[in-house]
Amino acid sequence: ILRILSGLESADSGVVCGSEGNAFQLGHTAMVFQEHGLFPWLSVYDNIAYGLRMKVRKISKEQIALKVHGLLSLVHMEEFANVLPHQLSGGMKQRVAVARALAIEPEILLMDEPFSALDPFSRHELQDEVIRIRDTLGTTFFIVTYNPDEAVYLGDRIIILSQRPSFVRKEIQVSSPRPRDLAEPELIRLIREVTGDVTSG
């Protein structure tokens, strides 16, 4: 699904539509992977700037600098602009990966289990960052996760797929206001519902 949304693969059948039923322009997306995928020889600043420099329509160094510094501030990485990836923690690398993806201003940010390799504290911190960025920029996040708690904590709509060959088994709307407390009875019920649906195949 992520590869179809990103325009890397074509669907065998069906149509990808926007929220209003209009045709969705494939390719207006960016991807954040399980592994950050940062260029190890480039600084944090240059990793974020990479996509801007590769644009067909060139933009000035001044415009790139303004954009990159804004994204560094957004993900709280201003102090690490000149640092190489190997000097960063796992959570910090993922912050940079998110900033790099947002640099090209995608309509949808696709995330493939982006927090699975992180420790619980870093995972929760990054989850809150995703919510804050979404509220700040209005970007749609499409996240693949196998963690029911994460799905309920982050999601407005949870789509549960069957085992391969996959089809949509269920859609769950999450209307609880944010900030969410996973100890709330309604969210506990939703986590149990998602867990049951996933484990039942």
N, C-alpha and C positions, 0 to 999 in steps of 0.2 A: 504493500500500500504506500509506504514512504517513497519507494522508487517511482511509482506511478505518479504520485503527487508532485515529485520533484522533476518529472519529465524525463527520467532516465530510462523508464520502460513504458511500453504502451499496454493499456488494458486489453484483455482478450475480448471483452464485451462491456457494454455499459458506458456511462458518461460520468465524468467528474463535474459536479456543479457547485456553485457558490451557495451561500446561505439563503439567498433569495431565489434559488433555482436557475440563476443565470449561469452561462458557461464560465468555468474557471480557467483562467489563463495559466496553463501548465508552465512551470519553470519560475514562477514568481515566488520562489521558496528558497530557503537555505536550510542546511542540515547540521545538526550537532550529533556526533556519534558517541558510542559507549566510551571509546578511547578518544581523547581530545583531538588527535590528529594535527597538532601544531607542528610547524616547521622547526626542528630543533636548532637550526643554525640562525634563526631570526629572533630578534628581541620581541617582547610582548607587543610593543608599539608596531613593529614591522609585520607581525602576524596579523594584527587587526587591520592594518593598512593594505594588506596584500590584495584583497578583493577589489578595493577601490582603485588600486594602481592597474589592475588587469581589466578594468572596464573599457569597453570599446570606445565609449565617449570619455575622453580623458578629462580629469578634473585637476585643478591646480594643487601644488604642494600645500598651499595655505588652506584650501578647502579640505584636503585630506587631514591635515593636522587638526583643524577645528573639529572634524568629525571624530577622529580617533580619540582626542582628549575628552570629548563629550562622552564617548562610550567607556573610556577608562574610568571616568567619574561615575557613570551609571552602574558599573559592576564593582566599584570600590577597589580599583587596581591602579590608581594614579601613581602611587609610590613605586610601582614595579614596571614602569614603561620601558626601561632599558635592560630589564632582566631577561635572561634566556630561560626557556621552558624547564630545563632540568633543575633549575634553582627554585622552582615553585612546588607547592603541595598539589595533591590531586584535585582538591576543590578549587584552588586558584587557577589551575590549568583549564578546568571546565568553565570558569568565569570568563577566561580569555577566549575560549572556543565560542561561547555564547556571544561575546562582544564582536568577534570576527564575523559570525553569521549575521548579526544584526546590522553590520556596517553597510551591507548592500540593500538594506531596507526591504526585507521580504514581506510579502503579505502574510505568509504562514511560516513559522519557524518549526521545522520538523526535528524531533528529538528521539533518537533510538536508544532507549534505556540509558539516558545520560548520567544517571547517578548510581548505577549498579556497582561500580568499582569503588565507591566512596565509603568511608566509615559512617556510622549512623549520625554523628554530629554534623559532619560536612554535608551529608545527604539532606538533612533537614534544613540546614542553612541555605543550601542551593535551591531547595524547593521554595523557600520563602523569597529568595531572590527572583525566581521565575515569576512568582505572583506579583512582586513589586514592579518588575520590568513590564509585565503585561499591563498592569494598571497605569504605568507611566506612558508607555508607547502605544498601547492599544493593539499590539501585535497578537495574532492568533497563534497559540501554541498547540501543536499536534504531537502528543507524547506517547510512545510505545513503552509500556511497563508491564512487568509480571508481578508487581507488588500491589495488592489490593489497598493497603493503607495509603500508598502514594497516589493511586488513582482517585480515591475518595478525597484526599487532602487537596489535590491540585485540580481535579476535573470539574467541569460544568456538565459535560456529557461523557459518559463512559460507554464505550462500545466493546462488547465482549464477543470475541471470535471463537469459532469452533476449532478443533484440531484440523490439520490438513486433510483434504483440501478445504480451506477455511471459508466459512460463510458467517454472516452476522447472526449470532445467537440471541443477543439481547442488547437493548439500549437502556441505560439508566440515567436519569436526570438528577443532578445534585444541586439542590436549591439553597442549601444552608449558607448563611452569610459568612463572610470572612472578617476577621481571622477565624479559622476553624480549630476546634478542639476535638481531637479524635476520641476523647473520653466521653463526649456527649452521646446520650443514648441513641439518637437518630443516626449519627455517623457510625457508631458501633454496629447498628442494624444493617447499614449499607455495606460496611466492610464484610460482614458475615454473608450478606447476599452476594456480593461480588465473588468472595472466596468460594462459596458454594457453587456458583455458576461456572467458575473457572475450573475447579477440580472435578466437576461432573462431566467435563469434556466439551 
